[in-house]
């Protein structure tokens, strides 16, 4: 992919050479570590099958059909998920059209779509119907959307890049779903606008938006620590 971008740049001044270091960064050791940690942990949580909630056992997406990644960049996480869950539908989404175009070439094994996960075109992409109902927050939503995606996991590994109000919107657009959320304590990065100081800080921030927390953990990566929560909206 890098070779293709470079060769195209010799033919056109419009070619975006920024993509070359960006692709390299998307595949660096820390990206692979943090995403493999997510995949392995999610598999373990699902393998448990259920969790104790108010004296009874309830399922944890054990019969999932689809895993949707919001802000999935060039698709590395989607590819790793496909290796772990080969019979599941993996959908890598991003608001960046050029990133998705590249992702389709890099990881054709999974589905890629241009979607803004904090706006209503998330609904539009995933089945808008005339038959409407009400979600847990009192907002009208298409009933078909709930049926189609009942067995679905939603993942965002970039909470540190997302405004706090938008994080609330993302979870709002994924009612009654298993969600996997990652952030970090890397405050010095110029695009990190919503970091957490510690895992406890991240849990205190995210937990009120969830009905249940199935897992909370952290991964040390030299100059920063990545936090992860798996739960149910």
N, C-alpha and C positions, 0 to 999 in steps of 0.2 A: 504494500500500500504506500509506504514511504517512497519507494522507487517510482511508483506511478505518479505520485504528486510531484516529485522532483522533475521527472521527465516532462510532465505537462507544463511546469513552470518555465521550461526552456522554450516553449511554444507560445505561452500566453503570460502577459504581465498580471493578469487578473487571478492567477492561481494563488491560493491562500497558503503560503509557506509556513504560517503559524501552525498549521496542522501537523507538521513533522515533529516538533518537540512535544506537542500536545499528545500525539499518539504514543510517543515514547514514554511520557509521564504516565499515561493511562495504563501502561503495562509494566511499571517499575515494581521492584520487589515488595514494597510496602502495599501497593495496590493489590497485588496478588495475595499477599498474606492476609490482609483484612477481608478480602472477598472470599477467600477459601475458608477462613474462620467462620464467616457468615453461613456459607453453604453447609459446612460440616455441623454447625450448631443447629441450624434449621432442620437438617435431616435427623438429628438426635431428638429434637423436640417433637417432630412429627412421629418418629418411631415410638415415642412414649405412648402415643395414641390418645391419651386423655389426661386430665388434671383434676385435682380435688377442688371443687368450688362449692362452698356452703353445704358440706356433708354429702355431696354427690359428685360422681365423675362425669365430666363433660368433654366432648371431642375437641381435638386441636387440629383441625384441617386435615384429618387423616385420609380423606378421600378427595384431596385437592385435584382439580383439573388444570388450573392455569396459575402461573406465577407471573405477575406484572411488576416490572421494575420502572419506577419513575425517576427520570434524570439519570438514565443508564449509560450516558456518554457513548463510548465506542463499542460497548457490548461485552466486555470481559466477564462481568458478573453473570450475564445471561448465558454465556458459553459454559462457565463453570457449573452453573445450575443444571444445564442440559446434560452435562456429563454425569451429574449425581442423580438427576431425575429424567432419564431418557424418554420415558413415555408420557411426560407432561408437556403442555404447551407453555413455552417461555416467551414472554413478550417484553422486549427491550424498548422503552420509550424515552424520548428526549425532546425538548423544545427546539433544539438546534437542528435544522434541516440538513446542514452539511455534515454534522456528526452522524446522523442517522444514515445518510447516503454512504459514508465511509464504513459504518458498522455493518451495513448489509453486505459489503464486499469482504470485510474481515471475518465475520462470523455468520455465514449464510445458513447455519444449522438452526437458527432461531428466528423469530419474527421481530421486525423492527418497525416502529411507527413514530411519526412526529406528533407528540401530544404535550400540551401544557398541563401538568398534573395539578396545578393550583387554580385552574379556571374551568368553566363549564364545558369546554370542548372535550374534557375527559368523559363526561356523560355522552356527548354527541358521538364520540368514537366507539363507545361501548354499548350502543343499542338504545336509542331514544324512541319511545313508543307513545301512543295516545292513551294507553292504559296506565294511569298514574296512581301512586299511593303516597304514603307519608313515611319518612325515615325517622330514626329515633330522636332527631333534633326538631321534628315538626315541619321539615321542608318537603315539598312535593317532589317525588322522583318517579321515574318509570318503573313499573313493577317488573317488566321484562328484564330490565338491567339487573335487578336483584336476583331473579331466577337464573339468568345466564351466568352470573358470577358468584353464585352461592359458595361454590367450592374453589375459592381463589385466595391466594396470598398476595399482598402488596408489599413491595420493598422500596425503601429510599435510603441510600447510603450517604446522602449529602445534606443532612439537616443543618449542618453548620453554614451552608450557603443560602438557607431559606429563612425569610423573615418569620418571626414568631406567629403572626396572624395567618400567614400562608401555611404553616405547619398544621394549624388547627383546621384550615380548609382542606388540606390533603386528607386528614383523617375523617373529616366530615364526608368527603366524597367516597370513602371506603367503609361504609357502615357494616357492622357485624362481620368483619373480616379479620383473619390473622394478618398482622403487620410486622415487618422487621424494619427497625429504624437504627441508623448509625449516625454518630456525631463524633466530635473530638475536642481536645483542649488546645488546639493550635491557633491561638488568638492572633498571632503575628501575620498570618496570611491575609493579604489585602481583600480577598473575596469572602473571607469567613466572617459573617455578620451575626452568627447565632451559635457560638461555641458554648460548651459547658466546662466548668472548672473541674468536675470530678464525675464519677459514675453516679454518686448519690445526688449530685446536682442535676444530672441528666434525668435520673429517675423522678426526682421531685418535679421537674418540668413536664415530662411526658406522661407520667402515671395518671394524672387527673383526666387526661384525654382518652384513657383506655378503661375498658370494663375489667380486664384482667391482665396481669403481667406474668408471662410464662417463663421468661428468662431475662436476666440482666447481667452483663459482664463487660470486661474491658480487655484490651489487647495493647501491650506496651510496644511502641515502635520507635525506639531511640529518642527522637526529639519531640514526640508527642504521643498521646495515648488515645486510642479509638474506643468509643463506648457503643454498646449495642443493647437494644431492648427488643424482645419478641413478645407480642401480646395480642389482645383482641379488642377491636373497637366496639 
